[in-house]
């Protein structure tokens, strides 16, 4: 039993690397994208369920590791961001479902809802973390910009 728990811990630990996206970098990456530039994404879920939604066209996400080293993550439907507000409140979005409009981060927190369900003023954002949630969602159509 101890070996099983150790193996499980070793398997999970490296897969959950969390990166930081400085607020200015997020604005640079998303700031020029508007709703007319969204692309249709077809996604296959973990039990072969199909979803279709409009997503931002970013293919690569610029971020930093805990040492400040630049990294590039390939965008996918399993990439999540965790936004911490100045009040300490945390919100998780899917990266491909966020936009910046009028100094607000607009996002969708669910694969099942196709509408923006949360907005956060950029000035209230204290920290933006990003990671591959390793959820079994994959694009079924080509990801081109």
Helices and strands as residue ranges (DSSP letters): H 2-13, G 14-16, E 19-20, H 23-30, G 35-37, E 39-44, E 50-55, E 60-64, E 70-74, E 79-85, E 90-94, G 95-97, E 98-101, E 104-107, E 118-121, G 122-124, E 125-132, E 138-139
